[in-house]
Every structure is written in C-alpha cells, then in structure tokens.
Amino acid sequence: MNYLQHFEYERIVEACVAGAGDFGRGVLRQARSMPGLAARVAIDVTPERAAEALRFAGVPDAEIMVCHSPDEAKKAWQSGAYVAAGAFEDVQELPFDILVESTGIPEVGARYAEAALQAGKHVGIATKETESVVGPYLTQLAYRQGRLFTPLDGDQPSLLIGLVTWARTLGFEIIAAGKSSEYDFIWDEAAGSVQCNGVSFPAPGLAELWELPKGAERETVEARGKALAAIPQISVPDLCEMVNVANATGLGPDRPEFHAMVLRIGEVPTLLDLETHGGVLRGNDRLEVFNCLRRPDEISFAGGVFIVVRCEDPHVWSLLRDKGHILSRSGNCAMIYLPRHLLGLEAPISLLDAVLNGLPSGGGRAAAPKFDLTARATQAIRAGQRLEMRGHHRHIEGLRPEVHPGAPLSSDAMVPFYLLPGAEVVRDIAPNQPITLADVVLPDSRLHQLRQEQDLLFHGQDAPSSLRQNADNAIG
C-alpha cells in the first residue's frame, strides 16, 4: 500500500489528546511532523500537566495557553494557540475532528468517549480497559452519530486486527494469533539468571531447557514455565488487549487463562499448532500470548504481534523457509509477525483513516461482546474489603485475569474485570473462586451504566429484567 496515495490531504485533521502520558505524548509529537494532522488540544489531570506534555512534544511555551474553562479554551483556539485543559468538558465544543482517549482510566475513558461521540467527534481509543467493558456499545453509539469509535495503530490490538484481516483477505488458514508479553525474558547464561522488566530472577537448570528435544517440545516448555514460575507469565493488560481483539475478529482463547508459554521466537509455530501436529491448541482461530525468551544479543519481541498460518503449499513454504521465515518443525505451519508497536508515533495512521476515509482500525460494525475479561481470586478476600486498581498495569491485588464468553450482568455471572475497581466485597471469596456480581457491590459509575446499556443492546431478553426496564433508553 502506498500511504501517500491512501490519504488525500484536502484538509488538516484536528485531534484532541486526552491523557498526555507516553501514548498521548507520542501523538502530540508526531503531529508536529505531519502535514495532514494537527493536535492543538491536550487534556490531563490538570491543565498544567497538559501544558507540560505539549512542551515535551516541542511546542514553544509562548504558543500554549493553560485553560480552566470552556470560555478560556474557546479564546485560545480562536487565537491559534495550543490548548492545555484539565477536563474534556472544557474543550468538547472546540471544532476538532477526533478525540484520542489515552487516559488509561476505565471510568474516565467511558465518560470522555461517550461525550465526544455525542458532541459529533470521532474517538480513537487507546484506553483498552474501557474498550474491554463497553467497546461494542461505544462502537454502535458512534455509528448512530455518524462517527467512528476505533482502536489505534501503535497498540497491539489494532496491529493484530490488521494482521488477522490481512491474512483473511489473502485466504490464509489462521491457526493462532496473538502477541508477546510486554517484557522479554532475557537469559544471562553466565549468571544463571533471567531478567524481566529490570528485575533479575534465578534460573537454575534453564540451560538444560534452552533447546527443545524433538518429540518432547511440550514437556520441555512446561518445565521451562515451572523453572521460571517466579516471573509473572500472564498479565491483565495482555488479556485485556486480547479480549478487544476477540470482540473485533471472533477469534478466542484456547482456555480462559491462556497457555502463556515461555518460548523462543523460532519455537512459536511449533507449539502454537494443533495438538495433532505436536502443538498445544485444540482448534484453529485461537488467541494466545507468549513470553519471549532470548539471549541479550537476540532480537526482542516485546509487545510484537503474530499470526500462525497453515502451510498449504509445501514447495512455496519451503522456499520461504530458505529465505528466513519461521516454520514449525513439522513444516505444517508458519509464523508471520510484526515485532514492534510504536505507541502514539504510529497512531496517526488510524486517526487519518477514521476522519478522511471513514475507516476504523478495529472490528467496525462486526464488533460485538463475544468475550469478557473477568477475574478469579488468587487469595482469600474477606467481606468488607474494597478492591483497588493499582500501578501502571492497572492490576487489582488478589485477582488474576481470565477470558470467558461474554454474558450480561447478573448475580451468577462473572464481573468484567474493569468494573471491579472501587467495588466492595459483600461476602467472603475463597482462593480460585471467580468473582461474580453476587460477591460485590459495584460503584455507581458511567462505565457501569454503559455496560448495562450494552447488555440490553446485545443480549435483549437475556438481560436481567431490571435492565430491560430501561430498554427504551438504549441504542436502537
């Protein structure tokens, strides 16, 4: 594809960036270099922090106006200045085309995305937590408004959706698709340790597990996982992103907790094949995450995405193997991959596509709540405890993520993971118990309300009667 021909720059696309962290700053910075994109509006928890992000993106301080009200924002826009604000409400009437929602806070993402769509803006969502709970609803709300709600290139869900749909366009049989975990497992052979995310872990015996003996691949990989059990091998962000891909593409996990194996790059197609061919999967069209094991001088796969496809023509794939493409040991399947994601630096491709071409980077009208990201207790949780979301990875202590078929909220249904922050536990929860609505009282939030509306929209009569009473307020 020639991207310069794909976008006709008849006008400049105006973007507003909400959440000026790493992703948002990337968009702000890249817009400074692009002829077809401007990002003159930034929002963060305070206007001063938004202004700081604009300065980091190279905007001269004299061109930035710190705004605390809609009137100040309007005056700044009309003067041609960059607008630094502390809330979407202060800028929603400005004439920008698309909101980049990258706050990373599930409730804020829901409120900002809904408000932007209702104000006639497109929404590019980088807050995967919000999308995992109500993405299909916001997608349909956008279409009703004549706008788009779309994931963004630069994050793994959009990149993986692109790779999956590319393969489907070409007629490939997809066995598996997924991503590597965010941080490689880097083996220091001399020290007998593995480093992950800046922390060193002892790895005795890994030398004996480095190569996979023919015929004992699965057993060796299982032993690897146990040898490195001190390192987290699955995370909430990984499965959150895979839920969003599942709802866009229809692919699903082989098991709720994923296999999450520790693999060297060249081993991926051998293990992520069907059981009948020596792999671990029970069928095609599976979503998976793996942990990339490598030496310090080997290429990283941190955050990359991949597909595993069936090799239909042995001659062609033998030729491709000779050119360096990665095939399974059996030669029955091959991995095709993008070993990178560039965060906000490549997100503008999706912004331009949405505004100029009316094309989403996600599932579009096909998006539906096929799967939910849910939670299972890893320890005893007592009644009266309040669940808190913490850290960069938005985890909740004592809970691990799983992916299950989507279901409307009900007393015996598992609660979507990102509805749980702030919830009060109302009865004791045992280790390994799934968290259901009967276990908690959810906080009153717009995210919760939108999830109820999503349940009505997609599940109709299967939704609880308490929700059906509000059906007239739902879309459609």
N, C-alpha and C positions, 0 to 999 in steps of 0.2 A: 504494500500500500504506500502510495506517495502522500504523506501527510500534508504537504504544502498544497496539494490539489484537493485534499479532503475538506479543508476549511476555507471558505470564501470570506475574507476579511472585509465584508461590506460595512461593518461597524465594529466597535470595540465592545467586547463582553465585559460587563462590570460585575465584579464579585465582592461579596462581603464575607469576611472570615471571622467566624465565632469560635473562640478557643485558640489563642495565639501561642500554643506550645510548639513542639517540634514539627508536627504536621502542618499546622497553620502558618508557622513562620516560613516553611518551605514554599507554600503557595504565595505568600506575600513577596518573598524573594524572587521567585521565578517570574511573577507577573511584571517585575521591574525590567525583565529582559525580553519580554514578548511583545510583538506588535499588535496582537489581537486580544490581549487580556489586560485589564486593569483591576487592581484590588485596593481601592481607596478607603475601604471601611474595615476596621478591625475592632473586635469586641473581646474583652477578657473580664476577669472578676472585678477589675477596676479600670477606669479609663486610663490611668497612669500606666498600668501594665500593658494595655493595648498599645499605648504610645511607645513604650519600650520595645515591643515587638516590631513595630514599624521602623524604629531606628535601627534595630538589628538587621532589618531587611534592606537597609541602605537609604531609607527616606530621610532627607535632611530635616533636622528638628524644626526649622523655620516653616516647613510645609505641613506640619502636624498640628491639628487643633484638638485639644482634650475637651470632650463634650460630656455634660452631665444631664442633658435634657434633649427632647426631640427638637426644640427650637434651636438650641446650640448646634445640634447635628445638621439641621437644615441649612443654617447660615454657613457652616463650614463647607458643606457640599457645594453650595451655590458660589462660594468664593474660590472653588477649585482645590481646596485643601484636602489633606488626608484626615479622615475622621477616626478618632480613638474614643470608644464608648465602653460603658460597663454593663450594658443590657441591650438585648435585641429590641426591646420596646422603644428605645431611644432612636433607632435607625430604621425601623421597619417601613417607614413611609418614604425613605430615600429611593430614587429610581435605579437601583441596581437590579441585575438580572437573576443572580443565583447566590444562595447562601451556602457557604462551606461550613458545615456543622462539625466541628472538630474539638468540642469541649471535653469529650471523653466521659461526661457525667450523664448517666441514663435519663434522669428526670429532666435535666436542662435540655438535652438533645431532643426529647419528645416535645417539650414546650416550644423551643425555638423552631423546630422543623414544622410543626403544625401552624404556628403563627406565620411563618414565612410563606407556606403554601396558601394560606388564607389571604395573605397580602399580595398574592399573584406572583410570587417568586418561585423559581426552581430551587431544589435543595440537593446538594451533593453531600452525602453523609459519610463522615469518617468515624463517627461515634458508633462503633459496631455494637456496643452494649444496647443502645436504643433500638437499633435495627433488629437485633435478635428477639426483642419482645414485640415490637409493633411495626416492623418494616413493611410487611404486606399491607397493613391498613394504610400507612402513610403513602405507599405506592398508589393505592386506589384513590385516596384523597387527592393526590396530585393530578391524576388523570381527570377527575371530576372538575378540577380547577383549570384544566388545560395546561398543566405544568408537569414536570418530572421530579421524582424522588429517586436518586440513583447513588449507588456506591461509587467510589472514585479510584481510578488507577493510582498506583502508588501504595495502596493497601492490598494485601493478599487476596481478599475476596473478589475484588474486581478483576485482578490479574488472572486469578484462577478461572473465573467465569469466562474470561476472554479465551483462555487456553482450551477449556472444555468445549466452548461453542465453535472455536476454530476446528477442533478435532471432529466434532459432529458435522460441521459443514463439509469436511473432506471425507466423511463416511467412515472414519476410524471406529473400531470397536473399543470402547473405553472399559478397561478393567478397573482401574482405580485412578483417583485424582486427589490432590491434597497439597500439603505444604510441609516444610521442615519447621521444627520449633524455632523460637526466636534466637536462641543462643546455641552455638555449636558445642559439642563435647570434644575438647581438644586434648589429645593424649600426649603427655610428656613421658616418653618411654624411659628415659634415664632416671627420672624422679619417681616413676611408678605411680603417676597421678593423672587425673583428668581435670582440666579447668573448664568451668562453665560460668558465664556471666561474671567473670572476675574472681571466682572462688575456686580454690583447689581442693579436690577430693581424692583421698587414697583410692587406688585402683589395682590392688594386688590380683595377680592372675590374669590381667587383661591381655598380656602378651600371648597367652595360650588361646585366647578367644578372638584374636585380631583377624585371623583368616577363618573362612567358613569351610570346613571339610565337606566334600561332595557327599550328598546324601544325609548330612546331619546339619543342614543350614538352620532349620527351625529350632532345633535343640540348642545349637550354639548361640543363636541370637537370644533365646530365652535365658540362657546362662549369663550372657552379657548384661541383660537388663537387671538380673539379680545382683551381679557383681557391682553394678553402678546404682543400686537402689537408693543410695543416699542423695542422689541428684534427682530433683523433680523431673519426671519424664512426660508429664502432661500438665497443661496449664489452662486456666479459664479463658484467656484470650484466644488460645489456639482453637478450642472447641467452639467458642463464640463465633469466630470467623467461619468455621466450617458449617455452623447452623445457617448462617446467612447465605453461604454457597448452596447448601441443600435446598433452601426455600426458593432460590433462584433457578436451580437446574434440575431438581428432582433426584440428584444423587443422594445417597445416605450412608451412614456408618455400618460397618460390618458388625459392630457391637457397641453398646451405649458408651462405654469408656474408651473406645478406640483401642487399637493394638499398640500404638505409640512405641514402636521398636527403636532400638539403638542400632543404626545402620550406617555403614559407609556408603558413599554416593553410588558406587557401582553395584551395590547389593540390592538397591531398591526394587528393580523389576523382578528379581528372583524371588524376593519374599512377598512383595505385593502382587502376587499372582494367585490363581485359584489353588485350593488345596490339592486338587487332582493333578496340578502341574508343579507341585512342590512348594507352593506359597502358603499363605495363612488365610486367604479370603474364601468365603463360602459362595460368592457370586460376583457378577460384574457390577459396574456403576457404584463402586464403593468410595466413600470419602475416608481419607486417612491422614495422620500426622506421623512423621518420624523424627527422631533425634539424630542429627548428623554427627557421626563420629569421624574424626580426622586427625592427622598429624598437623603440627603448626605450619608446615610448608605446603599443605594441600589446600585446594580451593574451598572456600566457605559456601555453605548452602543456607546460611541463617536467614530465615524469612522467605526463602525462594518457594516457588510453586512448581508442580509437576503433574503430568498425566502418565499413566501406564496403558499402552495400547497393544492390541493383538497384532502380531506379525503375520499378515495374510499371505504374503509372497516371500518365500524363503530366499529367493535369489536377490530381490531388492533389498531386504533387510540384512542379508549377508554383506552386500555391498556397503550399506550404511554402517554396519559394524566396523568394516575396514576403514571407514572414514572417521571413526572415533565415537560413534553413537553408542549409547549404553543399552545392551540387550541382556535379557536374563540368561542364565546358564543354559537353559533348555533351548534358547533361541525362539521361544514361542511368543515373547512379548518384549517391548522396549519402553524406555522412559524418555519422554520429551519434557524439557524443563526450562524455566526461567530462574536462574539462581540469584535473583535480586528483587528488591522492591525499594523504590526511591522516595517513598512518603510523598510529601507535598510537592516535590520537584516535578513529578510527572502527573500529578492530579489535574493540572490544567487541560490535558487531553480530554478528560471526561467532562470538564466544565464547558469547553468549546463544543463538544459533541452534543451535549444536552441543549445548550442555548441556540447554537447555529443550525444544527441538523435535527433536533428533536429526537435524539437517540440516547437511551440510557446505557450505562455500562453494566447494569445488573439484569435481573430477570424480566423487567418490564411488566406487561400485563400478565405474564405467566407466573409472577411471584405469588406464592401462597404459603400459609403457615403449615408446611408439611412436617416440620420438626420443631422442637423446643429445646433450648439449653436449660437443663434442670440441675438440681443439687442433691447430693447424698451426704449424710453426716459421716465424718471420719473420726468423731469422738462423741462422747455423751454431751448433750446440750440440755440444760435444765430450763424448766418453765420459768418465765420472768426475764430471761436473758434477751438482750436486743442484738440483732445481727447488724454488723457494721462492715461496710465496704472500705477496703484499705489499699494503699500502695498504688504504684504505677500500673500494676496489672489488674487492679480492680477486683481483688480476691476477697472472700469472706472467710475468716478463720473458722476452721472446723468443718468446712464444706468442700467437696470436690465436684467438678462438673461432669455431667453426662448428657448425652443427646438421645432423646426419645421422640417417637411420633407426636406431632402437635395435638393438643387437646384443649377444649375450653376450660376456663377456670371452674373448678368445683371442689367440694370438700375432700374428695379422694384423689384428685388429680395432682400431679407434681407441679410445683410452682415454678414458673420461669425464673431463672437464676437472678436476673437483674430487677425483678420485683421485690426481692428479699432485703436489700439494704434498708435499714431502719425498721424492719419488721420485729414485732415482739413475739417471742416463743410462748405459747399458751399451754403446752403440755410437754413433758419430758420426751426427748428424742434420743433413741439408742444409736450407738455406732452402726454404720452401714445401712441406716434407715433413710429412705427417700423423704424429702421434705414436701409435704402436701399442704393444701390450704387449711386443713383442719389443725395443723400444727402451729400455725402462726396467725397473727393479725397484721395485715399489710398496712403500711402507712397510706394515708389519703394523698394521692399524687395524680398528676395528669397522666403519667405513664400508665398507672393502673387503670384509669378511666379509659384511655385509648385502647388498652388491651381488652377491656370489656366490650368496647365497640368493635374491635377486630373479631372477637369471638362471635358476636352477633352477625357480623357481615359474612363470615366464612363458615360458621357452624350452624347458624339459624336455629332450627328447632332442637338441635342437640345441645344448645347452650342452656344453662340453668334458667328457670322461669324468672328469677329475679332480674336477669339480664334481658330476657325477651320483653319485659315490660317497657324497656327503654328503646325498643327496636326502631321506633319512629324517628329517633334522633341519630340513627346510624346512617352511614352512606348507603345509598341505593335502596 
